């Protein structure tokens, strides 16, 4: 697991090839990878928003109450895990369209593994939540998202055993689904706020 993280960060192409050479993928391992590493940004932002706090301009430091932050953190964590699994399932569903479903090269476990490994930069950068500075979070978040997209475009043709051209179209379709998923999450956040998960600030 740690070797995969280091490899994807330092030598992504060769690490994707190592991943592609695995004989079989475990659905439990794929989900466990996401479940473990999604804890990092969830805990970081819980700590950062309740203990450290953040400021806007020259204003006072703002913090969330522990109860409010705990509710939001749990929802944040579940959303991350569910999103990765949903992306992996959609990758599997789309695999035959891009000739990646032949010869059993595609499976739900393999696709969730790809989605999990692709999300690794986002999980790591989530640690910035320990010190929630808005502009730093935005810059690092954008960089992590760009690298995750790069990993997706690089990894899909290698792991799924298809041409770069089909891999490009396949990855683009996955990105399109991710954009739709973001809109769904935003809408779900509004509903969650109305149902009692709105942030509550300390005095």
N, C-alpha and C positions, 0 to 999 in steps of 0.2 A: 504493500500500500504506500509506504513512504518512498520506496524506490520509484513508483509511478509518479508521485508528486514531483520529486526532484528531476526526474527525466523529462517530464512535460514542461517544466520551467526552464531547463537548461538545453536539452536536445530533443525537442518535441517530435521531429520526424522519426528518428531512430526509436524513440519510446513508443510511438504509435505502431511501429513495425513489430516491436516486442509484444505489444498488446494484441496485435492482429494474429500473432503466431500461437496464441493460447488455444488449446484443444477445445475447451468449453468454458462457458461463462455461467456463473452462479447468480441467480436472481437475488438470493439472500445477500451475497457479497456486494453486489452492485448497490442494493438499497442501504446496506450497512455503511458503505463508503460515504454515501450522501448523508445518512443520519448522523454519522460521527462528525464530519467536517462542517456540517451546517450548524453545529453547536458553537463553533468559533465566532462567527458574526453575531449570532443570537446572544451569547453571553457578553460579548464585547459591547454591544449596543445597550444591553441592560445595565451593565456597569457604568458605561459612559454617560448615559442619560439620567441615571439616578445618583451617582456619586460625583462624577466630574462636572457634568453639566455643559452647557454651551451658551455663547453670547451672540447677540446680533448687534453689530456695530459697537457702540460704546455703552450698551445697555448692561443691566445686571445679569448675572449668571442664572440661567433657567434650568430647572431639573424636573423630572417626572417623579411622581410618588411611586413607591415600591410596588403598590398594588396595581396601579395603572400600567407601569412598565412590565410587570410580570405577565399581565394579560396580553399586551401587545407583543411581547417577546415570544410567548407560546404560539400565537397566531403567525408571527413572522417565521418561526422555525418550521411549523407545519406547512406553511405556504412554500418555503424553499424546498422541502423534501417532496411535497406533492407536485411542484412545478417540474422538478428534474424527472420524476417518474412519468409525468404526463408527456414531457418532451420525448423521453425515451420510447414510450408507447407509440407516440405519433410517428417517430422515426421508423419503428417496426412496421406500422400500418402503411407507411409510404414506400417501404423498401422494394416491393415488387414493381412498383411504377418505374423505379430507376434501376431495374435489373439487379437489385441487391438481395432479392429474396430467394434466388435460385440456389440449389444445392445446399439448402439449410445454412447458408452463411449468415442469415439474419435470424435473430431471436430477440424476444423481449429483453432478456437478460443482457445480451450484447449491446443492444441499443441504449438501455438504461446506463450501462457501463460507459458508453461513449458520452452520453449526456452528463454523467457524473464527473468524468475526467475533464470534460470541456468546461464545466463550472468551477473547477479547482481554483483558477485565478480570482474568481469572485469571492469564494470562501476565504481565501488567504487575505485579500484586501479588506474583507469585512472586519479584520482585527483593528482597523483604524477607528472603529467604534469605541475603543477604550479611551480615545481622546477625540471627541466629536467636534472637529473644526470643519466648518462647512466647506470652505474652498478646497481644503486638502482632500476631504471625502469625495467631492465632485471630481477633482482631477484624477485621483487614484481610481475612483470608480469607473470613469470613462476609459482609462488605460486598461484596467482589468477586463472590461467588457470587450474592448478591441482585441485584446489578446485571446479572450475566450472565443471570439468569432474566428480569429486566425486558427486556433486549435481545431475548431469544427471543420473549417474548409480544408485544413491539412489532413485531419484524421479520418474523415468519412471515406474518401476513396481508398485509403490504405487499409483500414479495418474491414470495410465492407467489400473489398476486392473488386472495385469497379474503376472505370476510367476516370481521369481527372475531369473530363468534360461533364460526364454524368454526375460525378461527385460534386462539382460546382453547382449544378442545378438542384441536386438533392439537398446540399447544405443551404442553398438559398430558400428552398421550400421550408426547411426547418426554422430558419431565421424568421420567415414570414409567420410561421405558427407562434414563435416566441413573441413577436410583436403583438399578435392577437391575444396571447396569454397575458401580456403586460396590461393591456386594456381591461381584460377580465379581472385581473388582480386589483386594478385601480377602482373598478366598479364595486368589487367585493369589499374593498377597504371602506368605501363610503357606507355600504350597508352595515358593515361591522361596527362602524362608529355610531350609527343610529341605534344599534342594538346594545350599546353599552360599553364598547371597546374604545371609546374616545379617550385621548390622553388627558390626564389630570396632573396639573402642575403643583409643585410645592409653593408655599407662601414665601 
